Amino acid sequence: MTIGTGKTQVNPTTKNKATSPSPLLKGGAGFAGGGLSGAAGADSFPGCSIVTEGRFLPRNKALKPYSCELRTKATLQEQRLWYDFLRHSKPRFTRQRIIGGYIVDFFCHQAALVIELDGNQHFEPEAMEYDAARTAYLNALGLHVLRFTNIEVDRNFSGVCDAVMEKVQDRANKSPSLRRR
């Protein structure tokens, strides 16, 4: 079932992950980054809650019930990353954050960083194509998408945490601060 209006739709079953290889996968391309011209910008959605580089990030408030549901039905890997690491980290992270017509697993305002955890369903060809478009959309908003597999969280939790903090520190030093509205 797909939910949403306009150009971007949400499938709450798959949680709409963006595709960029994990920095921990051998032979992977590393972090996704940079912007992409031609993708939907901040003007595509009327509801906004945060600002990056003087622009508001879009927020489809109709997705709030789904983001709340995803918080209560988090995977074991999402729970572990949240409760054992991100919940008390500085700078602050939020979970199941609505950005445009998507719900991202974790979001750091100060670093303009999205963290996504992917299960097996994200390696299907259709899901990979959808995830690539989602990553392009988030990148066009000035956000960086950092992606890990559930297996990486299970087998190399400290490596995942180290990679997150390294990217947060790098992005927080380079990115303009995000202001909350």
Long-range contacts (C-beta under 8 A, 24 or more apart in sequence): 3-63, 3-66, 4-60, 4-62, 4-63, 4-101, 5-60, 5-62, 5-101, 6-44, 6-45, 6-101, 7-40, 7-44, 7-101, 8-40, 8-44, 8-45, 8-60, 8-100, 8-101, 8-102, 8-137, 9-101, 10-60, 10-63, 10-66, 10-101, 10-102, 10-103, 12-66, 12-69, 12-70, 12-103, 14-121, 14-122, 14-127, 15-70, 15-103, 15-105, 16-102, 16-103, 16-130, 16-131, 16-134, 17-105, 17-116, 17-117, 17-118, 17-122, 17-127, 17-131, 17-134, 17-147, 18-102, 18-104, 18-114, 18-116, 18-131, 18-132, 18-134, 18-135, 18-137, 18-138, 18-145, 18-147, 19-122, 19-128, 19-131, 19-132, 19-134, 19-135, 19-147, 20-135, 20-145, 20-146, 20-147, 21-147, 22-147, 22-148, 22-149, 22-152, 23-146, 23-163, 23-167, 24-148, 24-152, 24-156, 24-159, 24-160, 24-163, 25-149, 25-152, 31-144, 31-145, 31-146, 31-167, 32-135, 32-139, 32-144, 32-145, 32-146, 32-147, 33-139, 33-144, 34-139, 35-139, 35-140, 35-142, 36-136, 36-139, 36-140, 37-140, 38-140, 39-136, 39-137, 39-139, 39-140, 40-100, 40-137, 40-140, 41-140, 41-141, 42-141, 44-100, 45-100, 45-101, 48-181, 49-180, 49-181, 50-109, 50-178, 50-179, 50-180, 50-181, 51-178, 51-179, 51-180, 51-181, 52-112, 52-141, 52-142, 52-143, 52-175, 52-176, 52-178, 53-142, 53-176, 55-141, 55-142, 56-181, 57-99, 57-100, 57-141, 57-143, 58-99, 58-100, 58-101, 58-141, 59-98, 59-99, 59-100, 60-98, 60-100, 60-101, 61-98, 63-98, 63-101, 63-103, 64-98, 66-103, 67-96, 67-97, 67-98, 67-103, 68-96, 70-96, 70-103, 71-95, 71-96, 75-117, 75-119, 75-150, 77-117, 77-150, 77-153, 77-154, 78-105, 78-117, 80-153, 80-157, 81-106, 81-115, 81-117, 81-153, 81-157, 81-160, 81-161, 82-106, 84-157, 85-157, 85-161, 85-164, 86-115, 86-164, 89-165, 89-168, 91-168, 91-172, 99-138, 99-141, 99-143, 100-137, 100-138, 100-141, 102-134, 102-137, 102-138, 104-138, 108-168, 108-171, 108-172, 109-178, 109-180, 110-168, 110-172, 110-175, 110-177, 110-178, 111-144, 111-167, 111-168, 111-171, 111-172, 111-175, 112-142, 112-143, 112-144, 112-171, 112-175, 112-178, 113-143, 113-144, 113-146, 113-167, 113-168, 113-171, 114-138, 114-143, 114-144, 114-145, 114-146, 115-146, 115-147, 115-148, 115-164, 116-145, 116-146, 116-147, 116-148, 117-147, 117-148, 117-149, 117-150, 117-153, 118-147, 118-148, 118-149, 118-150, 119-149, 119-150, 120-150, 142-175, 144-171
